[in-house]
Amino acid sequence: MGFKTHELFDVMAKMAKENYDRQQTQEKLNQLLNNCVACHKTYKISVEK
């Protein structure tokens, strides 16, 4: 995983631990998942037949 993904996981964990707010945590999760999708869209393996 990229550094940005690790950073987002760390931020989300800290937010949830220190001052849990459902809306903020969901927004951070959305940002994290968008980061995953962008990476997987860029780096994909194609199978040739």
Secondary structure by P-SEA (a helix, b strand, c coil): ccaaaaaaaaaaaaaaaccccaaaaaaaaaaaaaaaaaaaaabbbbbcc
